[in-house]
Amino acid sequence: DVIAGFLYAILILVVFHPVVDLIDNFNLTYKYAPLIIIRAAFEMTAVEKIEEQLASLRIAKRSTLSEEPAYLLDIDVSKPAQSESSRFVAVSCSNKSIRVYNRETLNFLREYSSHPGILNGVRFSHTCDSIVFSACSDGTVKCWDIRLATQKAVQIFSGYPSNIFISFDINCSDLIICAGTEKVENDTFLVFWDARGITNCASATKEPLGVYSESHNDDITKICFHPIEPNLVVSGSTDGLVNVFDINKDNEDDALISTCNSDSSVSFIGWSGKDYKEVYCMTHDEGFCWWDMAQLDTEDPITLLHILDVRDAVCIEKDSLHYLVGGLYHEKADKLFLIGGTVTGNIHLISCGRDGLSLVGTLCGGHAATVRSFCWNLTDESLLTGGEDAQLLLWKPGAVERSLAKKASMKIASSVQKRVRVHNSSLKSRKK
């Protein structure tokens, strides 16, 4: 592709030689014209190169099935310390536990139980790769230290008596934790804590700094802090609203920067675009919305793309798309990608542009049931996936798995189904 782009640039120079006069009018000399055109050719192939890497992903490792199989609902990797690579993978499971694995080998290391509450989400600290958090339906956010042999949480962030947390995140500076609640009677809260001092306050309980209570009127299903701006956070709810806040403001009204309506129950939210000025979301009926926050103070529309049902918008030959799992913005390619799949375990990688969605590639032969979670590592272009077959898989470009035998499905009935999304193909027919 690069060679073809180079030859194409030379052809353009030969055929359209008069363009030199136009370039001169803009105070550019002829000797710089080839550089400009060749650079454009290289930029055109940057996204294609990333897409080729994604399409070449193959299974490198599988975790060993545990004695108690469970759905793998959420995945996060530890943040690299200086030049080191990520060392750990944490997975929240439907059996109310967090499992920790070695990042490269997927060897099992630790397990933490949250009984009696159901876990919702798992996140590593940004500044200490051995600290891991999770929200719990018992009204707490718990913190564990992988370096310690104890099963006890080193810190507990407690909510108010009626709080049932179903979502949470910690900001990029590790200063603030925010958790979202289920609706209880008429109350729905975003609850905030000061996260500092987690390593020297063993088993201490922290009370909230405060709450936001007016911006959502139903379950807050997702919370996502900005990747580089510690004061910005976006929340999504079953009320269909996606709210962006600046938590440095004095009160909730002033903090609310933008309210976007997805027209459906929000299942996933994230940040994208240069400097992460865009917000996107997915819905429980497989819709997709994408907004540009940089346009808030202009007369231009902020909606970049709104698709009611992605399953109808993506053409997949000899296969189908049953659900969306999530998305990730790729900084190198300046491109947003989505991940979806089938109930039989196939994974679809989808490229997102302002003109629509297109299939990049399909990963087959890994999972035997619905994929629930993923984590994308941009450093080595690897992908971690977990599903209802109780398998944790590590995918790498061009990898070769030693054992090519596909594991039998471990799909099981789970008590957590009432609190997590259950992909239902009948949604599509009902919508029509």
N, C-alpha and C positions, 0 to 999 in steps of 0.2 A: 504493500500500500504506500509506503514512504517513497520507494523508487518510482512508482506510478505517478505519485503526486509531483515529484521532482521533474519527471519528463513532461508532465502536463503543463507545469509552470514554464518550462523552456518553450513549449509549443505556443503558449499564449504570447510569449515575448516575440516570437518570430512572426506570427500571424497578425498581431495587433501592435506592430512597431509604432504606429502613429500615436499611441498612448503616451509616448515619451514627451510630446509637446504639451499634453495636458498635465503631466507630472511636473514639467518645468514651470508651469503657471502657478503651481503650488509650492514653489521654491524648493523643489526636490530635484536632485540631479539624476541623470540616467543611471549612474553606477549603483544607486540604491534601489532602483526598481526591481531587479531580480530578487533582491533580499526580501522586499516587501511581499512579492507574490509567492516566493518559496515558503516564507514564514506562514502565510495564510494556508498554503497547502498542508504544512505540518499541523497547524491548528485544526484543520478539517479532519485529520486522521486521529487526533488525540482521543476523541470519544470512541471511535471505532476500535482503537487499540484496547481501551478499557472493556468494551463490550466483548471483544475476543477473549480477554482474560476471564471474564465472568462465564462465558459460554464454555470455556475449557475446564471449569471446576470439576474435580473428581474426588471421590471419597479417599481421604488420607488415613483417618482413624475413626474407630467406633468405641464408645464407652462400653464397659462390661455391664450387662443387665443386672440390676440389683435384686436382692431377694424379695423385695416388695415393689413390683413394677408400679409406676405412676405416670400420669401425664406430665410432660415437661412444659411448663406454662410460660416461663420467662428465663432469659439468659443474659448474663453480662460477663465481661472479661475485665480483669484488673488493669488499671492504667499503668503503662510502662514507667518505671523509675529511671529518669535520665536516659541513657542510651540502651537500657535493657528492654527486652521484649516483655509482653504480658506473661505473667507466670500462672495465673489462676483463672478458672472458669467457675462461676456460681450459677446454679439452676434452682428456681423455685418449682416445687412439685405439688401435685394435687393431693398428696398424702400428708400435707401440712409440714413439709420439711424443706430445708435448703441443703443441696449437695454441692460440694466443692471438688473440682478436679484439677489436675495438672493441665496447663494450657496446651502443651505440645503432645503429650502422650495420652491424655484423657484418662489417666489413672485416678481412681477415687482417692480423695484425701480426707474429707471431713463431712459430717452431716449434723445439721442443727434442726431441732424440732421446735415448733411454735405452739404446740398444744396449749389450750384448746382452740385457738383461732386458726382461720384459713389465711394462708399467705397470699399477698397480692403484690408481685413485683420484687425484683432484686437488683441492687445497685452497689458497685464498688465505690469507695472513696476515691477522689481524684488525686489526693496528695499522699495517700498511704495505701499501697496495693494489697495489704493484708486485712483491711477493714471492709466489711460488707454489711449492707442494710437491707431490711425488708419491712413492708407494711403488713399489718395483720388486722383481721376482722375483730380482734378483741380490743380495739381502740388504742393500739400502740404501734410505734415504729421501733424495731429492735435492731441493735448493732452488735455484730460479732467480730472477734479478732482471730483470724486463722492461725496466728502464731501460738495461740494458747490451747492447751489440751482441754480446757473446760468447755462444757456444753452450754454454760450460762452466758447470756448476753452481757457484754461489757457496758452497755448503756441502753436504757429504755426511755423513749420519748412518749409520754402519755398524753392522750387526748382528753376530751371531756366525756362524762359518763355515757352519753348516748351515741358517741362516735363509733362508726363501723368503717374502717378505712379499706378502700378498694383500689386506691392508686396513690403513688407518691413519687418524689424525685428529690435529689439533692443538687444544689447549684454548683457551678464549675469551680468555685472557690472553697467549697466545703464549709460554708458559713451558715447556710440556711437549708432546712428541710421543710418540704411542703407535702401534705397528704390530703387526699380528697375523700369525702365520706359518701356513704349511701344516704338516700333521703330517709329521714326518720320523722314521721308526722309531716310537718311542713318545712323542716330544717335540712339544709345542705350546706356543708362547710368546706372551705379550704383552710387547713390548720397549719400554722407556721411555728418552727422551733429554731433556737440558736443551736447549731451543731458543733460548736467549738468545744474542745476539751474532752473528746470522746475516748482518748487513750489513757487518761489518768483519773477517770471517775468510775471505776469498775462497779457495775450493778447499780449505779445511781440512776434516779428517775428525774427527767426534766419535764417541766410544765411548759405549755405553749406560750409563745410570744403574743399570739393573737390569732384572729380568724377573719376571713372574708365570708360573708353570709348572704349577700344580696345579688350576686352576679349569675348564679345558676339556680334553677328550681327543680332539679332532679339529680340522680346519681352522678357523681363526678368520676368518670371512668378512666381518664388519663390526665397526667400532669407531666410537663416536659420543660425544664429550665433551658434557657438559651445556652448554646455551647461555649460562647466566649464573653457574654455579657451577664454577670452574676445577678443583676437586678431584674432581669426579664424572665417571665415564666408564662407558658400558655397552658390552658386547661380545656378539656373537652368533656361533654356530658351527654347523657341520654336525652336531655332536652334539645339536642341538636346544635347547641351553641359552642363556639370555640372562642375563648376569651384570652386576650393578651394583656398582662399586667406589668407595670413597673413598680416593684415592691419597695422602692426607695421613697415613694410618695407617702404622705402622712395618713391618708385614709383610702378606703376601697374605691370610692367614687373617683378620686383623682388618679388612683393607680390603674384603673381600667382604661387601657389605651385603645383597644379595638374589640368589637364583638362581631364575629362572622357566623353566619347561619349555614350549617351543612344540610339542613332540612331532614336530618335523620339522626339516629343514635350514634354517637361517636365511639369508634373502637380503637383508633390509633391516631396520634398526632406527632408532628416533628417539625424541625426547622430545616430550611434549605436556602440555596442561592448564595451569591457572593456576600460575604460578611453575615450570612444567615439572616437576611432581611425578609425571607419568605416563610410562610407557615402552610402546612398541608395536613389533611386529615383523611381518614378512611372511616366508613360507617359499617354498622353491623349488617346492613343489607348490601354490602360490597360496593358502595358508592365511593367517589373520590372528589375532594375539593382542594384547591390550591390558590393561595392568596399572596399578594405582594404588599407587605407592610410599608414599603418605601413610598407607596402611592397614597398613603393616608392623608397627607397634606396637599394633595393635588386634585385636579378634577378628573383625572384618569381613573377608570375602574380598577379595583384592587383584585378582582377575580381573574386568575390566569387560566384556570381550567375547572370545569364542574361536570363530572360524569355521574349520572344517576346509578348506573350499573356497569361496573368494569367488565363483568363477564360477557356483556354484549359488545364491548368496545375493543376488545383485544382478539385478534384473529390467531388461533392456534390450530394448525393443521394436525389431523389425526389424534387430537387430544382435546381437553376442555379445561376451563378455569372455573373452579368451584368456589373459591374464597380468596381473600387477601389476608396476608399475615402482617405486613408492615412495610416500611420504606427506609431509605437511607440516601442522603445527599453525598455524592462523591466529589470531594474538593478538587482533585486533580483534573477530572473531566468536566467540572462545573455542570454536573448532571444529577438529576434525581432519578433513583431507581426504586421500583416497587417489587415486593415478593408476594407471590400468590401460589396456589397449589390445587391439588386434587385430593379427594378423600382416600385415594389409593397410595398417596405418598409422593407423587411427582411434584417438583418445585419449579415454578415458572419465574424467570427473571425478566422484568418489564422495564423498558426505558420510558421516561416521562418527559414530554415536551409540550410547549404551549399549543402545538397543533394536534396533540393527542398522545395516545399510548401505543407502544409497539413491543413485540416480543423480542427479547435478546437471546434467550436460550432456555432449555428445560433440563433439569437435573433429575435423572431417573436412577432406579436401582438402589436407592438409599433407604428411605422410609417406607413402611408398609401401611401407614394410616395417616390421618390428617396431621400436618405440621402446625404446631402451635406457636413456636418461638424461633428467633434467630438472632445472631449477632455477627455483624460484618466488621472485619479487621482490615482497614485500608492500608496498613503498613505492608502486609504481605498478600493482600487481596484474598485472604481466606474467609471462609464462611462457616459458622457454627449453627446447627439446626437441631431442634428438639420437637418431639411430637407425641401423639397419642399411642404410639407403639413403644413408648418408654425408652427410645434410643436417642443418644446424643451423638451427632456426627460432626466431624471436622472435614470440610471440603477445601482443597487447595488446587490452584491451576496445574494441570498436568500430572496430578498425583496418581499413584498406583496403589490400590489397596491389596494387602497380602491375601486376605480372605475375601473372595468376591461373592460368597454366598449371601443372598439377601435374607435377613433375619425374619422369622415368622412374626406375624402381627401379635403384639401384646396389648391390643386395645381392650380396655377394661371399663366397667361401669365406675363412675367416680362421683363422690359426694360433692365435689366442687363444681359440678356442672351448673348448679343454680347461680353461681357467681361469675362464671367465665363464659365467654361467647361460645355458643354451639352452632357451628356452621350448618345451615339448613338449606338444601337445594330448593325446597318448596317456596322459599322467599321469592325466588325469581318468578315463579308462576303466579304467585299471589299478587306481586307488583303489577304484572301485566293484566 
